[in-house]
Amino acid sequence: MRTWIVRSMGAALVSLSLTSVARADAVVVVVDGGGLPPATLHTVRFLAEEGLRGQGVRVIPAPQLQGVFPLGPEIADIASELHATNVFAVRLGRLDEKVVIGLEELDIPHLNSLASATLTAWSVDEAERVLERLAMAVVQGVPVAETARIDTVTEAEGEAFHKKPGEHLFVLGLNLAPVGGSIGWSYETERWRLGALYQGAEDQLNYLGIDGAYLLSTGDMSPYVGVGLGLVGENDTYVGTKLEVGIEAFRLHGVRLMAGTYAVVGFEHPEGDDRVSPGVFVRIGF
């Protein structure tokens, strides 16, 4: 048993050693500078080399590859002369003030891509943390998102998510038949509305609860279907629902007009209360 363990450990060490030799010697070259000045590109290349050294890659100094070198046979020839087995190509692109930084590992002499990773930085000032993470992702073969730590999250990654727009509406209504009124609040998006509503009318089931609706159109006027769940009752209160069909107008304006029909339905049927109370309403939201 002990012999088997020793042999297994020896095989693992040999495998790790071969892996190290296979990627032991590499050169770094900037193949796209993104219009950044030479001094900045020199620093970016140095940071890429340091990030790779931190991952155990033996980087060969290559003064012949200073500046920007388009990817091609010349890079492969220089790398071969330096006895490098791999090339790590750095690419920089500009998106206004943002900088897209990429790192790609290629073999020699064919320059076939072995691994690559890309991150977006708010500015080139974040190049140090970005290149450290790119080197980790490329060398270890892990997604670049998994390389983030508290001190290496970029500003672009830390930016708050963009949310779809919505509106808060204070709602007042008038029940036309039977006579009554309603008051509530809703949050409305492009396709749905959700909020709370109190609705009451004489000689019918009152309603207090959650009120939701799905709008069938995104235009200035849209039909909708709605449903609510809450407390209903005329003499006592118990659980029930409100079903609603209507039209909402002036959706492209600051004030909304809603009109339609509803039915308040009680899940119980106490003596003296209706089981279903229908009606017609008009509401305004602002």
C-alpha positions as CSV (number, residue, x, y, z in Angstrom):
1,M,0.0,0.0,0.0
2,R,2.8,2.4,0.9
3,T,4.7,1.6,-2.3
4,W,1.5,2.4,-4.3
5,I,1.1,5.7,-2.6
6,V,4.8,6.6,-3.1
7,R,4.5,5.7,-6.8
8,S,1.3,7.8,-7.2
9,M,2.9,10.8,-5.6
10,G,6.0,10.4,-7.8
11,A,3.8,10.2,-10.9
12,A,1.9,13.3,-9.8
13,L,5.2,15.2,-9.3
14,V,6.5,14.1,-12.7
15,S,3.3,15.3,-14.3
16,L,3.5,18.7,-12.6
17,S,7.1,18.9,-13.6
18,L,6.3,18.2,-17.2
19,T,3.5,20.7,-17.2
20,S,5.9,23.3,-15.8
21,V,8.5,22.5,-18.5
22,A,5.8,22.6,-21.2
23,R,5.0,26.2,-20.3
24,A,8.3,27.2,-18.6
25,D,9.6,29.7,-21.1
26,A,7.4,32.4,-22.6
27,V,7.6,35.9,-24.0
28,V,5.0,38.7,-23.7
29,V,4.1,41.0,-26.5
30,V,1.5,43.8,-27.0
31,V,-0.3,43.1,-30.2
32,D,-2.9,45.9,-30.0
33,G,-2.2,49.1,-28.1
34,G,-5.6,50.7,-28.3
35,G,-4.0,54.1,-29.1
36,L,-2.3,54.4,-25.7
37,P,1.1,56.1,-25.5
38,P,4.4,54.0,-25.7
39,A,5.2,54.6,-22.0
40,T,1.9,53.3,-20.9
41,L,2.2,50.2,-23.2
42,H,5.7,49.6,-21.7
43,T,4.2,49.6,-18.2
44,V,1.2,47.3,-19.3
45,R,3.7,44.8,-20.8
46,F,5.7,44.8,-17.6
47,L,2.6,44.3,-15.4
48,A,1.5,41.4,-17.7
49,E,5.0,39.8,-17.2
50,E,4.8,40.2,-13.4
51,G,1.3,38.7,-13.4
52,L,2.5,35.7,-15.3
53,R,5.6,35.2,-13.1
54,G,3.2,35.2,-10.1
55,Q,1.5,32.2,-11.7
56,G,4.8,30.3,-12.1
57,V,5.5,31.2,-15.7
58,R,9.2,31.8,-16.5
59,V,9.1,35.0,-18.6
60,I,12.0,35.6,-21.0
61,P,13.0,39.3,-21.4
62,A,12.5,40.2,-25.0
63,P,13.6,43.8,-25.8
64,Q,13.0,43.0,-29.5
65,L,9.3,42.9,-28.8
66,Q,9.0,46.4,-27.2
67,G,6.1,48.5,-28.5
68,V,3.2,47.1,-30.5
69,F,3.7,44.0,-32.7
70,P,0.9,42.8,-34.9
71,L,0.4,39.1,-34.4
72,G,2.3,37.3,-37.1
73,P,5.4,35.2,-38.1
74,E,7.8,37.8,-36.9
75,I,6.7,37.3,-33.3
76,A,7.0,33.5,-33.7
77,D,10.5,33.9,-35.2
78,I,11.7,36.1,-32.3
79,A,10.2,33.8,-29.7
80,S,11.8,30.8,-31.3
81,E,15.2,32.5,-31.3
82,L,14.8,33.1,-27.5
83,H,13.8,29.4,-27.1
84,A,10.3,30.3,-25.8
85,T,7.6,27.7,-25.9
86,N,4.7,30.1,-25.6
87,V,3.7,33.7,-26.4
88,F,1.3,35.7,-24.2
89,A,-0.3,38.4,-26.3
90,V,-1.8,41.5,-24.7
91,R,-4.6,43.4,-26.4
92,L,-6.0,46.8,-25.4
93,G,-9.1,48.4,-26.8
94,R,-10.8,51.7,-26.0
95,L,-14.5,52.3,-25.3
96,D,-14.4,56.0,-24.6
97,E,-12.7,56.2,-21.2
98,K,-13.0,52.4,-20.6
99,V,-10.2,50.0,-21.6
100,V,-10.8,46.5,-22.6
101,I,-7.8,44.4,-21.7
102,G,-7.3,40.9,-23.1
103,L,-4.6,38.2,-22.5
104,E,-4.1,35.2,-24.9
105,E,-1.7,32.3,-24.7
106,L,-0.4,31.0,-28.0
107,D,1.9,28.2,-28.9
108,I,5.2,28.4,-30.9
109,P,5.6,28.3,-33.9
110,H,2.0,28.1,-35.2
111,L,0.6,30.7,-32.8
112,N,-2.5,28.6,-32.1
113,S,-4.6,30.0,-29.3
114,L,-4.4,27.9,-26.1
115,A,-6.3,30.1,-23.7
116,S,-7.6,33.6,-23.4
117,A,-9.5,36.0,-21.0
118,T,-10.8,39.5,-21.2
119,L,-11.8,42.2,-18.6
120,T,-13.1,45.7,-18.9
121,A,-11.6,48.5,-16.8
122,W,-12.9,52.0,-16.2
123,S,-9.4,53.3,-17.0
124,V,-5.9,52.0,-17.7
125,D,-5.1,52.8,-14.1
126,E,-6.7,49.4,-13.2
127,A,-4.3,47.5,-15.5
128,E,-2.3,46.1,-12.5
129,R,-5.3,44.3,-10.9
130,V,-6.8,43.3,-14.3
131,L,-3.6,41.8,-15.7
132,E,-3.0,39.9,-12.4
133,R,-6.5,38.3,-12.8
134,L,-6.1,37.7,-16.5
135,A,-2.8,35.8,-15.9
136,M,-4.5,33.7,-13.3
137,A,-7.4,32.9,-15.5
138,V,-5.3,32.0,-18.6
139,V,-2.6,30.0,-16.7
140,Q,-5.0,28.1,-14.4
141,G,-7.7,27.7,-17.1
142,V,-10.5,29.1,-15.0
143,P,-13.2,31.7,-15.9
144,V,-12.0,35.2,-15.2
145,A,-15.0,35.9,-13.0
146,E,-13.7,33.3,-10.5
147,T,-10.5,35.2,-10.0
148,A,-12.1,38.2,-8.3
149,R,-11.1,39.1,-4.8
150,I,-12.1,42.0,-2.6
151,D,-8.9,43.9,-3.7
152,T,-9.1,43.0,-7.4
153,V,-12.8,43.7,-8.4
154,T,-12.8,46.3,-11.1
155,E,-14.9,49.4,-11.1
156,A,-16.8,48.1,-14.1
157,E,-17.7,44.9,-12.2
158,G,-18.7,46.9,-9.1
159,E,-21.0,49.1,-11.0
160,A,-24.7,48.8,-10.0
161,F,-26.9,46.8,-12.3
162,H,-29.1,48.8,-14.7
163,K,-32.8,48.4,-13.9
164,K,-35.8,48.5,-16.1
165,P,-37.8,51.7,-15.5
166,G,-41.0,51.8,-13.5
167,E,-43.4,54.4,-12.0
168,H,-45.1,54.8,-8.6
169,L,-48.8,55.7,-8.9
170,F,-51.1,57.0,-6.2
171,V,-54.6,55.8,-7.2
172,L,-58.0,57.3,-6.5
173,G,-61.2,55.8,-7.9
174,L,-65.0,56.1,-8.1
175,N,-67.3,53.1,-8.3
176,L,-70.1,54.0,-10.6
177,A,-72.4,51.0,-10.0
178,P,-72.9,50.5,-7.2
179,V,-71.7,53.8,-5.8
180,G,-68.5,53.8,-3.9
181,G,-64.8,54.6,-4.1
182,S,-61.3,53.3,-3.9
183,I,-57.8,54.4,-2.9
184,G,-54.4,52.7,-3.4
185,W,-50.8,52.7,-4.6
186,S,-49.2,50.9,-7.5
187,Y,-45.8,50.4,-9.0
188,E,-46.1,50.1,-12.8
189,T,-43.6,48.8,-15.4
190,E,-43.9,48.4,-19.1
191,R,-46.1,45.3,-18.9
192,W,-47.3,44.9,-15.3
193,R,-48.7,46.8,-12.3
194,L,-48.5,45.7,-8.6
195,G,-49.7,47.5,-5.5
196,A,-52.3,47.7,-2.8
197,L,-56.0,48.8,-3.1
198,Y,-58.9,49.5,-0.8
199,Q,-62.3,49.4,-2.6
200,G,-65.7,49.8,-1.0
201,A,-69.3,50.3,-2.2
202,E,-72.7,50.3,-0.6
203,D,-74.5,46.9,-0.2
204,Q,-71.6,44.9,-1.6
205,L,-68.4,43.2,-0.6
206,N,-65.6,45.6,0.3
207,Y,-62.0,44.7,-0.7
208,L,-58.6,45.4,0.9
209,G,-55.5,43.7,-0.4
210,I,-52.8,43.2,-3.0
211,D,-53.8,44.3,-6.5
212,G,-52.0,43.3,-9.7
213,A,-52.5,43.7,-13.4
214,Y,-51.0,42.6,-16.7
215,L,-51.1,45.2,-19.5
216,L,-51.5,43.8,-23.0
217,S,-50.0,46.7,-24.9
218,T,-47.1,49.2,-24.4
219,G,-48.9,52.0,-26.2
220,D,-50.5,55.1,-24.8
221,M,-53.7,53.1,-24.2
222,S,-53.8,49.5,-23.2
223,P,-56.3,46.9,-22.1
224,Y,-55.4,44.9,-19.0
225,V,-56.5,42.0,-16.8
226,G,-56.1,42.2,-13.1
227,V,-56.4,40.0,-10.0
228,G,-56.1,40.7,-6.3
229,L,-56.0,38.8,-3.1
230,G,-56.9,40.1,0.3
231,L,-59.7,40.6,2.8
232,V,-63.3,41.0,1.7
233,G,-66.6,41.3,3.4
234,E,-69.7,43.4,4.1
235,N,-70.5,42.6,7.7
236,D,-67.5,40.4,8.6
237,T,-64.1,40.1,6.9
238,Y,-62.6,36.9,5.3
239,V,-60.3,36.0,2.5
240,G,-61.3,36.7,-1.0
241,T,-60.2,37.8,-4.4
242,K,-60.9,40.7,-6.9
243,L,-61.0,40.0,-10.6
244,E,-60.8,43.0,-13.0
245,V,-60.8,43.8,-16.7
246,G,-60.2,47.4,-17.9
247,I,-58.4,49.9,-20.1
248,E,-55.6,52.2,-19.0
249,A,-55.2,55.4,-20.9
250,F,-52.5,58.1,-21.0
251,R,-49.6,55.7,-20.3
252,L,-47.2,58.0,-22.0
253,H,-48.2,60.9,-19.7
254,G,-47.8,61.7,-16.0
255,V,-51.4,61.0,-15.2
256,R,-53.2,57.7,-15.9
257,L,-56.9,57.0,-16.4
258,M,-58.3,53.5,-15.8
259,A,-61.9,52.3,-16.3
260,G,-63.4,48.9,-16.3
261,T,-65.4,46.3,-14.5
262,Y,-64.6,44.1,-11.5
263,A,-66.0,41.3,-9.4
264,V,-65.2,40.8,-5.7
265,V,-65.5,37.1,-4.8
266,G,-65.5,35.8,-1.2
267,F,-63.9,32.4,-0.5
268,E,-66.6,32.1,2.2
269,H,-70.3,32.8,2.2
270,P,-71.4,34.2,5.6
271,E,-75.1,34.8,6.0
272,G,-76.1,38.2,4.8
273,D,-73.1,38.7,2.5
274,D,-73.1,38.3,-1.3
275,R,-70.8,35.6,-2.7
276,V,-69.9,37.8,-5.7
277,S,-70.1,41.6,-6.0
278,P,-69.7,43.0,-9.5
279,G,-69.3,46.7,-10.4
280,V,-68.0,49.4,-12.7
281,F,-65.3,51.8,-11.8
282,V,-63.2,54.8,-13.0
283,R,-59.8,55.5,-11.4
284,I,-57.1,58.1,-11.8
285,G,-53.4,57.5,-11.1
286,F,-50.7,60.1,-10.6
